[in-house]
Amino acid sequence: MRIDVISIFPDYLAPLELSLTGKAMAAGLLDVGIHDLRDWTTDRHRTVDDTPYGGGAGMVMKPEPWAQTLSHVAGLADPAERAGLTGGTDLAERAGLTEGTDLAEGTDLARSSDGTQATTASATDAAAEAGEKPVLIVPSPAGAPFTQADARRLAVRSHLVFACGRYEGIDQRVIDWAGGDFDVELVSIGDYVLNGGEVAALVIIEAVARLIPGFMGNPESLVEESYEDGLLEYPVYTKPADWRGHPVPDVLLSGNHAAIARWRRDQRLIRTQRTRPDLLAGLPDEALDTRDRQALTEAAREVEPGGPGG
């Protein structure tokens, strides 16, 4: 997968080099490029904003630098550009991971963590050959809420581009114009306002990248996670069995795998009912069996006034 991020604060994206995302880049699962919007300005002050038409507080990001940057990113087919040699910085190159890159062949030979070479074709080229547009993701409070279902949908795309706005946002004409070359999506990560789109981009990239086959060391980790089937995850415990007077639930020490599975299922249902009832209400009727409904009824009784938990 190719991921490009456009920002006026490119260093904000440095955390992508860390942990599992950094390892995925080293192994060739991710091809990440960070682009400074100011590189596509034409004045000596590298201006990216101006006052809003119609008046009002704040500044609006100018359309032309965005158009130039997006046109560059959409046409990232030249291997030299993919390596960050013109108009952008490739995180893999910054980390010294592109030793052995064969620009003539148009492939990146990335050094994996064990020192072996892994050859990865350009995701941009693959998307172009398939006739697939890159996805332009614009983090915005005006966007649709980002969900795990969105992460799964985006994880099978070849090329994601993130436009990280600042100030009062990006000139709307950029969003309208970009629809010719991109599948444009305005996305919100929550009902609050941030200073810019970089934090949201990091959140979405991590949520998407971890679903790419080979990203997680143990793919089973993805099976019972929160939101994967509309429920939150069950509580987890490790040694010691009794910590500061708080013991691990007996069932987890029983060795009875059927009882443990049932307890975990019940805990997922109860936790979802108590903290995210909206998720539970959105499940189809067939998602819950008789035993599930019994667990939910018993849990509801425990918190009723006068009940065991009241």
DRENVOZA-387402 format. One record per residue (C-alpha): y, x, z. Coordinates in Angstrom, 3 decimals. Example, Ala and Ser with C-alpha at 12.3 -4.5 7.8 and 13.67 -1.06 7.14 Angstrom:
BEGIN
         py         px         pz
     -4.500     12.300      7.800
     -1.060     13.670      7.140
% end
This chain:
BEGIN
         py         px         pz
      0.000      0.000      0.000
      3.516      1.178     -0.837
      6.267      0.346      1.680
      9.945      1.074      1.034
     12.657      0.506      3.624
     16.373      0.453      2.783
     18.832      1.044      5.622
     22.148      2.687      6.446
     20.378      4.230      9.455
     17.248      5.797      7.939
     16.436      7.727     11.124
     15.839      4.369     12.808
     12.530      4.241     10.916
     11.205      7.546     12.295
      8.690      5.759     14.614
      6.640      4.956     11.519
      5.463      8.568     11.644
      3.848      8.002     15.048
      0.477      6.737     16.237
     -1.804      4.790     13.892
      0.873      4.251     11.256
      1.428      7.979     10.966
     -2.324      8.554     10.727
     -2.578      5.919      7.988
      0.081      7.771      6.039
     -1.785     11.039      6.469
     -5.018      9.428      5.280
     -3.351      7.904      2.216
     -3.636      4.273      3.315
      0.149      3.927      3.409
      2.772      5.404      1.094
      6.106      5.008      2.901
      9.594      5.733      1.575
     12.852      5.427      3.507
     16.077      5.018      1.513
     19.660      5.444      2.681
     21.798      2.691      1.149
     24.818      4.990      1.227
     23.157      7.243     -1.366
     23.981      4.566     -3.942
     27.679      4.208     -3.149
     30.317      5.612     -5.493
     33.386      6.243     -3.304
     33.966      9.328     -1.197
     33.735      7.304      2.021
     30.296      5.956      1.028
     31.450      2.424      1.793
     28.772     -0.280      2.074
     30.796     -3.210      3.483
     33.947     -5.241      2.911
     35.775     -8.257      4.350
     34.224    -11.700      3.807
     35.604    -14.169      1.280
     36.885    -17.253      3.078
     37.908    -15.240      6.128
     36.143    -14.853      9.426
     35.070    -12.096     11.774
     32.975     -9.115     10.801
     32.153     -7.417      7.536
     29.699     -8.210      4.722
     27.481     -5.674      2.964
     28.654     -5.129     -0.629
     26.336     -6.198     -3.457
     26.497     -3.184     -5.789
     24.945     -0.520     -3.521
     22.117     -2.954     -2.797
     21.597     -3.702     -6.482
     21.452     -0.001     -7.327
     19.039      0.791     -4.494
     16.756     -2.138     -5.207
     16.666     -1.321     -8.910
     15.641      2.218     -8.014
     12.922      1.050     -5.617
     11.575     -1.575     -8.026
     11.196      1.133    -10.664
      9.513      3.699     -8.433
      6.905      4.641    -11.016
      7.811      8.306    -11.465
      5.668     10.479     -9.155
      8.591     12.757     -8.324
     10.525      9.754     -7.045
      7.511      8.589     -5.029
      7.509     11.960     -3.310
     11.097     11.303     -2.246
     12.603     13.969     -4.541
     15.355     11.703     -5.872
     17.294      9.069     -4.005
     15.077      8.680     -0.975
     13.075     10.318      1.779
      9.313      9.995      1.904
      8.024     10.020      5.472
      4.799     11.701      4.443
      6.764     14.559      2.883
      8.960     14.901      5.961
      5.803     15.192      8.051
      4.394     17.843      5.701
      1.562     15.600      4.557
      1.970     15.848      0.781
      0.841     19.421      0.298
     -1.083     19.616     -2.951
      0.750     16.722     -4.624
     -0.017     16.693     -8.329
      3.118     15.225     -9.884
      1.801     15.519    -13.419
     -1.232     13.419    -12.625
      0.837     10.801    -10.807
     -1.245     10.827     -7.643
     -0.503     11.875     -4.089
     -2.982     14.244     -2.481
     -2.433     13.662      1.210
     -3.929     15.792      3.936
     -5.935     13.631      6.314
     -6.236     14.337     10.028
     -9.466     16.332      9.562
     -7.905     18.577      6.918
     -9.686     17.074      3.913
     -7.891     15.776      0.839
     -7.679     12.099     -0.022
     -6.404     10.992     -3.450
     -4.426      7.747     -3.537
     -3.020      6.124     -6.667
      0.495      4.793     -6.488
      0.592      1.260     -5.144
      3.696      0.704     -7.237
      1.834      1.597    -10.430
     -1.095     -0.629     -9.475
      1.203     -3.565     -8.788
      2.971     -3.074    -12.103
     -0.301     -2.948    -14.003
     -1.409     -6.188    -12.354
      1.886     -7.859    -13.199
      2.624     -8.326     -9.506
      6.211     -8.196     -8.303
      7.053     -6.207     -5.185
      7.770     -8.371     -2.149
     11.356     -8.024     -0.912
     11.481     -8.865      2.789
     14.944     -9.501      4.218
     14.929     -9.773      8.031
     17.368    -12.544      8.906
     17.969    -15.170     11.619
     18.104    -17.599      8.680
     14.553    -16.697      7.651
     11.251    -18.439      8.250
      9.467    -17.433     11.491
      7.084    -14.529     10.953
      3.484    -15.331     11.945
      0.077    -13.679     11.964
     -0.768    -15.729      8.882
      2.194    -14.091      7.126
      0.930    -10.673      8.181
     -2.478    -11.416      6.658
     -0.867    -12.666      3.447
      1.356     -9.620      3.077
     -1.447     -7.182      3.919
     -3.079     -7.797      0.527
      0.088     -7.085     -1.465
      0.559     -3.698     -3.106
      4.270     -3.087     -2.556
      6.566     -4.282      0.230
     10.300     -3.546      0.290
     12.433     -4.151      3.385
     16.185     -4.700      3.088
     17.689     -3.985      6.501
     21.064     -5.680      6.682
     23.857     -4.935      9.121
     27.190     -6.442     10.168
     27.405    -10.113      9.083
     24.621     -9.640      6.561
     24.103     -8.881      2.867
     26.137    -10.609      0.142
     24.085    -13.704     -0.775
     24.295    -12.849     -4.466
     22.006     -9.874     -3.870
     19.287    -12.204     -2.575
     19.758    -14.537     -5.529
     19.813    -11.697     -8.091
     16.788     -9.892     -6.641
     14.504    -12.824     -7.444
     14.190    -11.521    -10.985
     12.340     -8.368     -9.929
     10.982     -9.263     -6.492
      9.232    -12.033     -4.623
     12.016    -12.525     -2.076
     11.312    -13.679      1.480
     13.810    -14.125      4.306
     11.920    -13.587      7.550
     12.832    -14.011     11.226
     10.918    -12.397     14.101
     12.420    -14.703     16.712
     15.250    -16.990     17.736
     17.698    -14.264     18.697
     20.164    -11.949     16.961
     19.773     -8.165     16.518
     22.301     -5.577     15.365
     20.359     -4.969     12.158
     17.097     -5.482     10.335
     15.464     -2.161     11.227
     13.768     -3.366     14.413
     12.407     -6.411     12.612
     11.168     -4.220      9.749
      9.257     -2.006     12.196
      7.674     -5.088     13.781
      6.586     -6.586     10.468
      5.334     -3.278      9.052
      3.124     -2.664     12.082
      1.778     -6.221     12.073
      0.915     -5.964      8.375
     -0.334     -2.372      8.220
     -2.885     -2.783     11.003
     -4.665     -5.398      8.869
     -5.219     -2.973      5.987
     -8.930     -2.039      5.813
     -9.441      1.361      7.411
     -6.236      1.265      9.482
     -7.911      0.350     12.776
    -10.548      2.724     14.094
    -12.669     -0.236     15.215
    -12.247     -3.272     12.929
    -13.834     -5.459     15.604
    -10.548     -5.080     17.500
     -9.015     -7.546     15.054
    -11.562    -10.314     15.510
    -10.509    -11.916     18.807
     -6.847    -10.975     18.884
     -4.100    -13.408     19.725
     -3.183    -15.774     16.870
     -6.123    -14.838     14.639
     -7.666    -18.287     15.114
     -4.664    -20.048     16.606
     -5.407    -19.079     20.214
     -4.065    -16.377     22.503
     -6.315    -13.550     23.645
     -8.256    -13.687     26.928
     -7.319    -11.450     29.936
     -8.899     -7.998     29.906
    -10.017     -5.725     32.770
    -11.323     -2.194     33.309
    -12.468     -0.014     36.238
    -12.262     -0.160     39.219
    -13.982     -3.473     39.896
    -11.623     -4.107     42.822
     -8.044     -2.876     42.580
     -5.623     -3.346     45.492
     -7.459     -6.445     46.625
     -7.636     -7.944     43.135
    -11.274     -8.086     41.981
    -12.491     -8.409     38.407
    -13.919    -11.915     37.764
    -17.586    -11.937     38.779
    -18.768    -13.214     35.418
    -17.630    -10.000     33.700
    -19.895     -7.987     36.004
    -22.882    -10.305     35.601
    -24.353     -8.864     32.426
    -24.813    -12.440     31.163
    -23.356    -12.162     27.656
    -23.467    -15.891     26.953
    -21.606    -16.657     30.184
    -19.072    -13.910     29.433
    -18.472    -15.297     25.934
    -17.949    -18.784     27.351
    -15.569    -17.511     30.053
    -13.530    -15.649     27.464
    -13.350    -18.694     25.231
    -12.233    -20.840     28.164
     -9.582    -18.308     29.149
     -8.197    -18.248     25.615
     -7.947    -22.024     25.583
     -6.356    -22.230     29.040
     -3.869    -19.426     28.378
     -2.810    -21.024     25.099
     -2.475    -24.442     26.709
     -0.266    -23.094     29.494
      2.007    -20.733     27.555
      1.868    -21.826     23.895
      0.915    -25.516     23.770
      2.491    -25.663     20.309
     -0.303    -23.419     18.986
     -2.962    -25.618     20.531
     -1.364    -28.756     19.101
     -1.480    -27.207     15.643
     -5.255    -26.657     15.646
     -7.380    -29.023     13.542
     -9.631    -31.379     15.531
    -12.782    -29.600     14.371
    -11.547    -26.305     15.890
    -12.390    -27.584     19.388
    -15.833    -28.726     20.502
    -16.762    -30.886     23.489
    -17.044    -27.905     25.834
    -13.611    -26.653     24.740
    -12.023    -30.008     25.488
    -13.750    -30.134     28.864
    -12.317    -26.723     29.785
     -8.830    -27.836     28.799
     -9.124    -31.080     30.779
    -10.298    -29.243     33.902
     -7.502    -26.694     33.595
     -4.905    -29.447     33.212
     -6.188    -31.159     36.367
     -5.804    -27.944     38.351
     -2.061    -27.815     37.722
     -1.351    -31.539     38.246
      0.649    -32.437     41.403
     -1.841    -32.867     44.189
     -4.587    -31.162     42.213
     -6.299    -27.902     43.205
     -3.440    -25.882     41.743
     -0.656    -28.287     42.782
% end
